[in-house]
Amino acid sequence: GDGVAGNPTFTLNNFTTGDLVLTSFSGANNQSAAANVTGLAFANGSIRAFNAVVSIFVDATSDLFEIFNLSAIQRGADWIMSGSSEGDVSGIVFSITTAGQVQYQSLNYTGFSTLTMKFRAEVTTV
């Protein structure tokens, strides 16, 4: 329908090409230089913006749990990204390259075992 009369058509679970399904990444301890979060990348030619949810679990002497909501817009020559978080202060810092690759830095955690990030993202296209 046209949304005014009759029965409008709705698509359930609409997946946009470029959306990221749930993905896991193992990060490093004491990552002082920005390093790629493998799989958390957005192609400049096709992606205009994204919202990503990233959960963090640091398995160390003191376990840390944090969730980040990252939002970014591609302006042609670069990306601008902002974020908010809840939970423990994990010390993870996110940034994004001009090519749309999200990167991270981490602290030196006492008794470090693993750093697990799980993420998914919804995009809008160019």
ABEGO torsion letter per residue (X at the ends): XAGABEBBBBBBGBBBBGBBBBBBBBBBBGBABBBBBBGBBBBAAABABBBBBBBBBBBBABBBBBBBBBBBBBAGABBBBBBBBBEBBAGBBBBBBAAGBBBBBBBBBBGBABBBBBBBBBBBBX
